[in-house]
Amino acid sequence: MNNQDKIDEIDRKIGFSTMKQAIMEDGAIDSRTKKLLLIASAVAVGCDACFSANKKRAKDAGISDDEINEAIAVASLIKMSSGLNYMLKTVDE
């Protein structure tokens, strides 16, 4: 069994693709914004594979480099400020 077969088997068991499709539909937040949220989340958690895949999907959906870069900047801000909290921890302890 190759990797794609394994991924497909897991997907059938847990329904990830179905869940993803439902979440990514327009709702209170439009799907375009959700694509930017995916990029920002991938940056925040440091998932290179997620970032690459979601950046490509965003570009394919017509989202501009400027919009993608702003999403990256927002995620970077969160990542940086969460790191700065460690300075406060050492001071308080």
Biopython code that builds the backbone (N, CA, C, O; Angstrom):
import numpy as np
from Bio.PDB.StructureBuilder import StructureBuilder

atoms = [
    (1, "MET", "N", (0.852, -1.178, 0.000)),
    (1, "MET", "CA", (0.000, 0.000, 0.000)),
    (1, "MET", "C", (0.899, 1.242, 0.000)),
    (1, "MET", "O", (1.780, 1.371, 0.850)),
    (2, "ASN", "N", (0.675, 2.158, -0.957)),
    (2, "ASN", "CA", (1.496, 3.369, -1.008)),
    (2, "ASN", "C", (0.923, 4.431, -0.056)),
    (2, "ASN", "O", (-0.130, 4.233, 0.550)),
    (3, "ASN", "N", (1.631, 5.548, 0.060)),
    (3, "ASN", "CA", (1.210, 6.591, 1.007)),
    (3, "ASN", "C", (-0.173, 7.140, 0.687)),
    (3, "ASN", "O", (-0.973, 7.365, 1.596)),
    (4, "GLN", "N", (-0.465, 7.360, -0.588)),
    (4, "GLN", "CA", (-1.777, 7.903, -0.944)),
    (4, "GLN", "C", (-2.893, 6.934, -0.569)),
    (4, "GLN", "O", (-3.956, 7.352, -0.112)),
    (5, "ASP", "N", (-2.649, 5.643, -0.764)),
    (5, "ASP", "CA", (-3.640, 4.639, -0.361)),
    (5, "ASP", "C", (-3.870, 4.686, 1.146)),
    (5, "ASP", "O", (-5.005, 4.568, 1.609)),
    (6, "LYS", "N", (-2.790, 4.860, 1.912)),
    (6, "LYS", "CA", (-2.918, 4.957, 3.367)),
    (6, "LYS", "C", (-3.702, 6.193, 3.772)),
    (6, "LYS", "O", (-4.559, 6.136, 4.654)),
    (7, "ILE", "N", (-3.402, 7.316, 3.118)),
    (7, "ILE", "CA", (-4.122, 8.561, 3.400)),
    (7, "ILE", "C", (-5.605, 8.395, 3.083)),
    (7, "ILE", "O", (-6.464, 8.801, 3.864)),
    (8, "ASP", "N", (-5.898, 7.790, 1.922)),
    (8, "ASP", "CA", (-7.290, 7.567, 1.522)),
    (8, "ASP", "C", (-8.023, 6.667, 2.509)),
    (8, "ASP", "O", (-9.188, 6.905, 2.826)),
    (9, "GLU", "N", (-7.348, 5.644, 2.989)),
    (9, "GLU", "CA", (-7.958, 4.726, 3.956)),
    (9, "GLU", "C", (-8.273, 5.451, 5.264)),
    (9, "GLU", "O", (-9.352, 5.279, 5.830)),
    (10, "ILE", "N", (-7.329, 6.259, 5.740)),
    (10, "ILE", "CA", (-7.561, 7.026, 6.969)),
    (10, "ILE", "C", (-8.716, 7.994, 6.769)),
    (10, "ILE", "O", (-9.569, 8.148, 7.644)),
    (11, "ASP", "N", (-8.737, 8.648, 5.605)),
    (11, "ASP", "CA", (-9.807, 9.604, 5.311)),
    (11, "ASP", "C", (-11.166, 8.929, 5.332)),
    (11, "ASP", "O", (-12.130, 9.486, 5.858)),
    (12, "ARG", "N", (-11.251, 7.737, 4.764)),
    (12, "ARG", "CA", (-12.529, 7.005, 4.777)),
    (12, "ARG", "C", (-12.957, 6.700, 6.209)),
    (12, "ARG", "O", (-14.148, 6.728, 6.521)),
    (13, "LYS", "N", (-12.003, 6.411, 7.071)),
    (13, "LYS", "CA", (-12.334, 6.063, 8.459)),
    (13, "LYS", "C", (-12.783, 7.273, 9.269)),
    (13, "LYS", "O", (-13.725, 7.175, 10.055)),
    (14, "ILE", "N", (-12.117, 8.418, 9.084)),
    (14, "ILE", "CA", (-12.424, 9.560, 9.945)),
    (14, "ILE", "C", (-13.211, 10.666, 9.256)),
    (14, "ILE", "O", (-13.716, 11.568, 9.923)),
    (15, "GLY", "N", (-13.322, 10.610, 7.933)),
    (15, "GLY", "CA", (-14.126, 11.593, 7.212)),
    (15, "GLY", "C", (-13.527, 12.984, 7.157)),
    (15, "GLY", "O", (-14.264, 13.970, 7.127)),
    (16, "PHE", "N", (-12.204, 13.086, 7.144)),
    (16, "PHE", "CA", (-11.541, 14.389, 7.141)),
    (16, "PHE", "C", (-11.946, 15.243, 5.935)),
    (16, "PHE", "O", (-12.249, 16.426, 6.091)),
    (17, "SER", "N", (-11.952, 14.657, 4.745)),
    (17, "SER", "CA", (-12.276, 15.427, 3.537)),
    (17, "SER", "C", (-13.683, 15.990, 3.589)),
    (17, "SER", "O", (-13.912, 17.129, 3.182)),
    (18, "THR", "N", (-14.629, 15.201, 4.086)),
    (18, "THR", "CA", (-16.012, 15.659, 4.207)),
    (18, "THR", "C", (-16.110, 16.804, 5.208)),
    (18, "THR", "O", (-16.794, 17.797, 4.962)),
    (19, "MET", "N", (-15.427, 16.660, 6.328)),
    (19, "MET", "CA", (-15.425, 17.701, 7.347)),
    (19, "MET", "C", (-14.772, 18.970, 6.801)),
    (19, "MET", "O", (-15.299, 20.066, 6.991)),
    (20, "LYS", "N", (-13.637, 18.831, 6.129)),
    (20, "LYS", "CA", (-12.931, 19.971, 5.559)),
    (20, "LYS", "C", (-13.813, 20.715, 4.557)),
    (20, "LYS", "O", (-13.876, 21.944, 4.570)),
    (21, "GLN", "N", (-14.485, 19.973, 3.702)),
    (21, "GLN", "CA", (-15.355, 20.575, 2.694)),
    (21, "GLN", "C", (-16.466, 21.384, 3.363)),
    (21, "GLN", "O", (-16.774, 22.496, 2.935)),
    (22, "ALA", "N", (-17.058, 20.828, 4.401)),
    (22, "ALA", "CA", (-18.141, 21.521, 5.105)),
    (22, "ALA", "C", (-17.631, 22.790, 5.792)),
    (22, "ALA", "O", (-18.288, 23.829, 5.744)),
    (23, "ILE", "N", (-16.486, 22.707, 6.417)),
    (23, "ILE", "CA", (-15.926, 23.864, 7.122)),
    (23, "ILE", "C", (-15.552, 24.977, 6.150)),
    (23, "ILE", "O", (-15.737, 26.154, 6.459)),
    (24, "MET", "N", (-15.034, 24.622, 4.990)),
    (24, "MET", "CA", (-14.518, 25.608, 4.044)),
    (24, "MET", "C", (-15.603, 26.275, 3.197)),
    (24, "MET", "O", (-15.302, 27.207, 2.452)),
    (25, "GLU", "N", (-16.850, 25.825, 3.290)),
    (25, "GLU", "CA", (-17.936, 26.471, 2.556)),
    (25, "GLU", "C", (-18.198, 27.848, 3.151)),
    (25, "GLU", "O", (-17.868, 28.114, 4.307)),
    (26, "ASP", "N", (-18.805, 28.732, 2.333)),
    (26, "ASP", "CA", (-19.222, 30.027, 2.852)),
    (26, "ASP", "C", (-20.166, 29.823, 4.026)),
    (26, "ASP", "O", (-21.057, 28.975, 3.986)),
    (27, "GLY", "N", (-19.963, 30.593, 5.042)),
    (27, "GLY", "CA", (-20.816, 30.579, 6.227)),
    (27, "GLY", "C", (-20.762, 31.970, 6.817)),
    (27, "GLY", "O", (-20.844, 32.956, 6.085)),
    (28, "ALA", "N", (-20.627, 32.065, 8.117)),
    (28, "ALA", "CA", (-20.456, 33.363, 8.759)),
    (28, "ALA", "C", (-19.194, 34.040, 8.225)),
    (28, "ALA", "O", (-19.114, 35.267, 8.159)),
    (29, "ILE", "N", (-18.209, 33.220, 7.845)),
    (29, "ILE", "CA", (-16.974, 33.699, 7.203)),
    (29, "ILE", "C", (-16.952, 33.118, 5.802)),
    (29, "ILE", "O", (-17.181, 31.924, 5.609)),
    (30, "ASP", "N", (-16.670, 33.981, 4.812)),
    (30, "ASP", "CA", (-16.646, 33.499, 3.431)),
    (30, "ASP", "C", (-15.430, 32.606, 3.185)),
    (30, "ASP", "O", (-14.423, 32.701, 3.887)),
    (31, "SER", "N", (-15.541, 31.741, 2.181)),
    (31, "SER", "CA", (-14.484, 30.755, 1.910)),
    (31, "SER", "C", (-13.161, 31.409, 1.527)),
    (31, "SER", "O", (-12.096, 30.848, 1.785)),
    (32, "ARG", "N", (-13.218, 32.581, 0.918)),
    (32, "ARG", "CA", (-11.992, 33.294, 0.547)),
    (32, "ARG", "C", (-11.200, 33.676, 1.806)),
    (32, "ARG", "O", (-9.988, 33.473, 1.873)),
    (33, "THR", "N", (-11.893, 34.223, 2.788)),
    (33, "THR", "CA", (-11.255, 34.582, 4.052)),
    (33, "THR", "C", (-10.738, 33.336, 4.760)),
    (33, "THR", "O", (-9.669, 33.364, 5.369)),
    (34, "LYS", "N", (-11.491, 32.248, 4.682)),
    (34, "LYS", "CA", (-11.060, 31.001, 5.313)),
    (34, "LYS", "C", (-9.761, 30.495, 4.705)),
    (34, "LYS", "O", (-8.936, 29.914, 5.410)),
    (35, "LYS", "N", (-9.564, 30.710, 3.395)),
    (35, "LYS", "CA", (-8.305, 30.312, 2.753)),
    (35, "LYS", "C", (-7.137, 31.106, 3.346)),
    (35, "LYS", "O", (-6.054, 30.559, 3.551)),
    (36, "LEU", "N", (-7.357, 32.382, 3.618)),
    (36, "LEU", "CA", (-6.317, 33.194, 4.260)),
    (36, "LEU", "C", (-6.082, 32.752, 5.704)),
    (36, "LEU", "O", (-4.953, 32.778, 6.195)),
    (37, "LEU", "N", (-7.152, 32.348, 6.372)),
    (37, "LEU", "CA", (-7.006, 31.818, 7.734)),
    (37, "LEU", "C", (-6.187, 30.529, 7.742)),
    (37, "LEU", "O", (-5.392, 30.295, 8.652)),
    (38, "LEU", "N", (-6.391, 29.695, 6.719)),
    (38, "LEU", "CA", (-5.592, 28.468, 6.617)),
    (38, "LEU", "C", (-4.112, 28.785, 6.490)),
    (38, "LEU", "O", (-3.276, 28.143, 7.125)),
    (39, "ILE", "N", (-3.790, 29.780, 5.668)),
    (39, "ILE", "CA", (-2.390, 30.174, 5.496)),
    (39, "ILE", "C", (-1.822, 30.694, 6.813)),
    (39, "ILE", "O", (-0.743, 30.285, 7.240)),
    (40, "ALA", "N", (-2.559, 31.598, 7.450)),
    (40, "ALA", "CA", (-2.092, 32.159, 8.718)),
    (40, "ALA", "C", (-1.914, 31.075, 9.776)),
    (40, "ALA", "O", (-0.939, 31.091, 10.528)),
    (41, "SER", "N", (-2.840, 30.148, 9.833)),
    (41, "SER", "CA", (-2.742, 29.059, 10.814)),
    (41, "SER", "C", (-1.529, 28.178, 10.540)),
    (41, "SER", "O", (-0.832, 27.768, 11.468)),
    (42, "ALA", "N", (-1.281, 27.888, 9.272)),
    (42, "ALA", "CA", (-0.124, 27.062, 8.915)),
    (42, "ALA", "C", (1.169, 27.742, 9.344)),
    (42, "ALA", "O", (2.083, 27.086, 9.844)),
    (43, "VAL", "N", (1.246, 29.060, 9.147)),
    (43, "VAL", "CA", (2.430, 29.805, 9.577)),
    (43, "VAL", "C", (2.547, 29.769, 11.098)),
    (43, "VAL", "O", (3.629, 29.530, 11.635)),
    (44, "ALA", "N", (1.443, 30.005, 11.785)),
    (44, "ALA", "CA", (1.460, 30.063, 13.250)),
    (44, "ALA", "C", (1.905, 28.748, 13.880)),
    (44, "ALA", "O", (2.605, 28.747, 14.893)),
    (45, "VAL", "N", (1.503, 27.635, 13.286)),
    (45, "VAL", "CA", (1.894, 26.340, 13.852)),
    (45, "VAL", "C", (3.164, 25.787, 13.223)),
    (45, "VAL", "O", (3.694, 24.773, 13.680)),
    (46, "GLY", "N", (3.656, 26.445, 12.179)),
    (46, "GLY", "CA", (4.917, 26.028, 11.556)),
    (46, "GLY", "C", (4.806, 24.783, 10.694)),
    (46, "GLY", "O", (5.726, 23.965, 10.665)),
    (47, "CYS", "N", (3.684, 24.629, 9.987)),
    (47, "CYS", "CA", (3.511, 23.461, 9.117)),
    (47, "CYS", "C", (3.820, 23.854, 7.673)),
    (47, "CYS", "O", (2.975, 24.421, 6.982)),
    (48, "ASP", "N", (5.036, 23.548, 7.226)),
    (48, "ASP", "CA", (5.472, 23.931, 5.881)),
    (48, "ASP", "C", (4.614, 23.297, 4.792)),
    (48, "ASP", "O", (4.276, 23.954, 3.808)),
    (49, "ALA", "N", (4.263, 22.035, 4.960)),
    (49, "ALA", "CA", (3.442, 21.346, 3.954)),
    (49, "ALA", "C", (2.059, 21.991, 3.872)),
    (49, "ALA", "O", (1.525, 22.187, 2.780)),
    (50, "CYS", "N", (1.489, 22.317, 5.017)),
    (50, "CYS", "CA", (0.170, 22.969, 5.047)),
    (50, "CYS", "C", (0.251, 24.341, 4.387)),
    (50, "CYS", "O", (-0.632, 24.721, 3.618)),
    (51, "PHE", "N", (1.313, 25.080, 4.691)),
    (51, "PHE", "CA", (1.483, 26.403, 4.110)),
    (51, "PHE", "C", (1.563, 26.320, 2.589)),
    (51, "PHE", "O", (0.853, 27.043, 1.890)),
    (52, "SER", "N", (2.411, 25.453, 2.082)),
    (52, "SER", "CA", (2.593, 25.343, 0.630)),
    (52, "SER", "C", (1.295, 24.956, -0.072)),
    (52, "SER", "O", (0.929, 25.558, -1.081)),
    (53, "ALA", "N", (0.609, 23.962, 0.457)),
    (53, "ALA", "CA", (-0.634, 23.499, -0.167)),
    (53, "ALA", "C", (-1.705, 24.585, -0.141)),
    (53, "ALA", "O", (-2.394, 24.807, -1.137)),
    (54, "ASN", "N", (-1.843, 25.257, 0.996)),
    (54, "ASN", "CA", (-2.887, 26.262, 1.124)),
    (54, "ASN", "C", (-2.549, 27.553, 0.390)),
    (54, "ASN", "O", (-3.453, 28.253, -0.068)),
    (55, "LYS", "N", (-1.274, 27.879, 0.272)),
    (55, "LYS", "CA", (-0.888, 29.045, -0.524)),
    (55, "LYS", "C", (-1.245, 28.799, -1.991)),
    (55, "LYS", "O", (-1.768, 29.687, -2.664)),
    (56, "LYS", "N", (-0.962, 27.598, -2.478)),
    (56, "LYS", "CA", (-1.295, 27.273, -3.867)),
    (56, "LYS", "C", (-2.800, 27.369, -4.087)),
    (56, "LYS", "O", (-3.246, 27.939, -5.083)),
    (57, "ARG", "N", (-3.590, 26.815, -3.160)),
    (57, "ARG", "CA", (-5.052, 26.887, -3.284)),
    (57, "ARG", "C", (-5.543, 28.333, -3.272)),
    (57, "ARG", "O", (-6.462, 28.689, -4.010)),
    (58, "ALA", "N", (-4.936, 29.150, -2.444)),
    (58, "ALA", "CA", (-5.320, 30.554, -2.373)),
    (58, "ALA", "C", (-4.996, 31.271, -3.679)),
    (58, "ALA", "O", (-5.813, 32.033, -4.197)),
    (59, "LYS", "N", (-3.808, 31.026, -4.203)),
    (59, "LYS", "CA", (-3.415, 31.643, -5.474)),
    (59, "LYS", "C", (-4.355, 31.186, -6.591)),
    (59, "LYS", "O", (-4.774, 31.989, -7.424)),
    (60, "ASP", "N", (-4.677, 29.905, -6.601)),
    (60, "ASP", "CA", (-5.596, 29.370, -7.615)),
    (60, "ASP", "C", (-6.983, 30.003, -7.505)),
    (60, "ASP", "O", (-7.711, 30.079, -8.495)),
    (61, "ALA", "N", (-7.350, 30.453, -6.311)),
    (61, "ALA", "CA", (-8.654, 31.080, -6.089)),
    (61, "ALA", "C", (-8.612, 32.587, -6.353)),
    (61, "ALA", "O", (-9.607, 33.285, -6.159)),
    (62, "GLY", "N", (-7.455, 33.081, -6.798)),
    (62, "GLY", "CA", (-7.348, 34.496, -7.146)),
    (62, "GLY", "C", (-6.955, 35.410, -6.007)),
    (62, "GLY", "O", (-7.065, 36.631, -6.124)),
    (63, "ILE", "N", (-6.502, 34.843, -4.921)),
    (63, "ILE", "CA", (-6.052, 35.660, -3.793)),
    (63, "ILE", "C", (-4.653, 36.183, -4.123)),
    (63, "ILE", "O", (-3.781, 35.428, -4.553)),
    (64, "SER", "N", (-4.454, 37.477, -3.916)),
    (64, "SER", "CA", (-3.208, 38.128, -4.330)),
    (64, "SER", "C", (-2.053, 37.837, -3.370)),
    (64, "SER", "O", (-2.256, 37.435, -2.225)),
    (65, "ASP", "N", (-0.839, 38.052, -3.875)),
    (65, "ASP", "CA", (0.353, 37.907, -3.035)),
    (65, "ASP", "C", (0.300, 38.883, -1.863)),
    (65, "ASP", "O", (0.706, 38.537, -0.754)),
    (66, "ASP", "N", (-0.198, 40.102, -2.096)),
    (66, "ASP", "CA", (-0.295, 41.083, -1.004)),
    (66, "ASP", "C", (-1.210, 40.587, 0.108)),
    (66, "ASP", "O", (-0.895, 40.744, 1.288)),
    (67, "GLU", "N", (-2.340, 39.991, -0.259)),
    (67, "GLU", "CA", (-3.269, 39.457, 0.749)),
    (67, "GLU", "C", (-2.634, 38.298, 1.506)),
    (67, "GLU", "O", (-2.757, 38.206, 2.727)),
    (68, "ILE", "N", (-1.957, 37.417, 0.780)),
    (68, "ILE", "CA", (-1.282, 36.281, 1.406)),
    (68, "ILE", "C", (-0.201, 36.774, 2.352)),
    (68, "ILE", "O", (-0.067, 36.271, 3.468)),
    (69, "ASN", "N", (0.571, 37.761, 1.905)),
    (69, "ASN", "CA", (1.649, 38.293, 2.753)),
    (69, "ASN", "C", (1.111, 38.960, 4.011)),
    (69, "ASN", "O", (1.738, 38.883, 5.067)),
    (70, "GLU", "N", (-0.051, 39.619, 3.912)),
    (70, "GLU", "CA", (-0.658, 40.195, 5.113)),
    (70, "GLU", "C", (-1.110, 39.114, 6.082)),
    (70, "GLU", "O", (-0.967, 39.271, 7.295)),
    (71, "ALA", "N", (-1.651, 38.020, 5.562)),
    (71, "ALA", "CA", (-2.041, 36.900, 6.423)),
    (71, "ALA", "C", (-0.809, 36.331, 7.122)),
    (71, "ALA", "O", (-0.858, 35.987, 8.303)),
    (72, "ILE", "N", (0.290, 36.234, 6.385)),
    (72, "ILE", "CA", (1.551, 35.744, 6.971)),
    (72, "ILE", "C", (2.035, 36.704, 8.051)),
    (72, "ILE", "O", (2.495, 36.271, 9.107)),
    (73, "ALA", "N", (1.932, 38.009, 7.790)),
    (73, "ALA", "CA", (2.371, 39.007, 8.771)),
    (73, "ALA", "C", (1.558, 38.918, 10.056)),
    (73, "ALA", "O", (2.114, 39.007, 11.151)),
    (74, "VAL", "N", (0.237, 38.743, 9.928)),
    (74, "VAL", "CA", (-0.615, 38.620, 11.112)),
    (74, "VAL", "C", (-0.217, 37.386, 11.919)),
    (74, "VAL", "O", (-0.085, 37.451, 13.142)),
    (75, "ALA", "N", (-0.027, 36.265, 11.229)),
    (75, "ALA", "CA", (0.369, 35.033, 11.923)),
    (75, "ALA", "C", (1.731, 35.202, 12.574)),
    (75, "ALA", "O", (1.959, 34.705, 13.677)),
    (76, "SER", "N", (2.631, 35.895, 11.905)),
    (76, "SER", "CA", (3.971, 36.125, 12.455)),
    (76, "SER", "C", (3.905, 36.980, 13.712)),
    (76, "SER", "O", (4.666, 36.773, 14.658)),
    (77, "LEU", "N", (2.992, 37.940, 13.711)),
    (77, "LEU", "CA", (2.805, 38.778, 14.889)),
    (77, "LEU", "C", (2.375, 37.937, 16.089)),
    (77, "LEU", "O", (2.899, 38.099, 17.191)),
    (78, "ILE", "N", (1.427, 37.048, 15.866)),
    (78, "ILE", "CA", (0.968, 36.164, 16.946)),
    (78, "ILE", "C", (2.104, 35.265, 17.420)),
    (78, "ILE", "O", (2.318, 35.084, 18.619)),
    (79, "LYS", "N", (2.826, 34.708, 16.454)),
    (79, "LYS", "CA", (3.929, 33.806, 16.793)),
    (79, "LYS", "C", (5.006, 34.545, 17.589)),
    (79, "LYS", "O", (5.531, 34.021, 18.571)),
    (80, "MET", "N", (5.328, 35.767, 17.155)),
    (80, "MET", "CA", (6.347, 36.534, 17.850)),
    (80, "MET", "C", (5.881, 36.925, 19.246)),
    (80, "MET", "O", (6.630, 36.778, 20.213)),
    (81, "SER", "N", (4.650, 37.421, 19.361)),
    (81, "SER", "CA", (4.190, 37.863, 20.679)),
    (81, "SER", "C", (4.042, 36.692, 21.644)),
    (81, "SER", "O", (4.238, 36.855, 22.848)),
    (82, "SER", "N", (3.700, 35.522, 21.130)),
    (82, "SER", "CA", (3.631, 34.369, 22.036)),
    (82, "SER", "C", (5.028, 34.006, 22.518)),
    (82, "SER", "O", (5.194, 33.554, 23.651)),
    (83, "GLY", "N", (6.019, 34.197, 21.683)),
    (83, "GLY", "CA", (7.403, 33.958, 22.099)),
    (83, "GLY", "C", (7.866, 34.973, 23.123)),
    (83, "GLY", "O", (8.584, 34.628, 24.062)),
    (84, "LEU", "N", (7.459, 36.235, 22.950)),
    (84, "LEU", "CA", (7.845, 37.281, 23.893)),
    (84, "LEU", "C", (7.283, 37.022, 25.284)),
    (84, "LEU", "O", (7.854, 37.470, 26.278)),
    (85, "ASN", "N", (6.176, 36.305, 25.359)),
    (85, "ASN", "CA", (5.605, 35.965, 26.674)),
    (85, "ASN", "C", (6.581, 35.182, 27.534)),
    (85, "ASN", "O", (6.499, 35.230, 28.761)),
    (86, "TYR", "N", (7.505, 34.462, 26.908)),
    (86, "TYR", "CA", (8.493, 33.707, 27.679)),
    (86, "TYR", "C", (9.426, 34.629, 28.445)),
    (86, "TYR", "O", (9.945, 34.236, 29.490)),
    (87, "MET", "N", (9.656, 35.851, 27.955)),
    (87, "MET", "CA", (10.458, 36.801, 28.720)),
    (87, "MET", "C", (9.747, 37.179, 30.006)),
    (87, "MET", "O", (10.378, 37.342, 31.050)),
    (88, "LEU", "N", (8.439, 37.316, 29.926)),
    (88, "LEU", "CA", (7.670, 37.655, 31.114)),
    (88, "LEU", "C", (7.657, 36.506, 32.113)),
    (88, "LEU", "O", (7.688, 36.722, 33.325)),
    (89, "LYS", "N", (7.612, 35.286, 31.592)),
    (89, "LYS", "CA", (7.605, 34.104, 32.474)),
    (89, "LYS", "C", (8.866, 34.048, 33.318)),
    (89, "LYS", "O", (8.798, 33.782, 34.518)),
    (90, "THR", "N", (10.011, 34.295, 32.706)),
    (90, "THR", "CA", (11.255, 34.195, 33.466)),
    (90, "THR", "C", (11.369, 35.321, 34.486)),
    (90, "THR", "O", (11.999, 35.148, 35.530)),
    (91, "VAL", "N", (10.768, 36.469, 34.196)),
    (91, "VAL", "CA", (10.797, 37.581, 35.131)),
    (91, "VAL", "C", (9.900, 37.281, 36.336)),
    (91, "VAL", "O", (10.264, 37.583, 37.473)),
    (92, "ASP", "N", (8.728, 36.687, 36.087)),
    (92, "ASP", "CA", (7.762, 36.421, 37.147)),
    (92, "ASP", "C", (8.130, 35.232, 38.021)),
    (92, "ASP", "O", (7.648, 35.126, 39.149)),
    (93, "GLU", "N", (8.959, 34.355, 37.534)),
    (93, "GLU", "CA", (9.223, 33.128, 38.298)),
    (93, "GLU", "C", (10.282, 33.297, 39.346)),
    (93, "GLU", "O", (10.602, 32.346, 40.059)),
]
sb = StructureBuilder()
sb.init_structure("model")
sb.init_model(0)
sb.init_chain("A")
sb.init_seg("    ")
for serial, (resi, resn, name, xyz) in enumerate(atoms, 1):
    if name == "N":
        sb.init_residue(resn, " ", resi, " ")
    sb.init_atom(name, np.array(xyz, "f"), 0.0, 1.0, " ", f" {name:<3s}", serial, name[0])
structure = sb.get_structure()
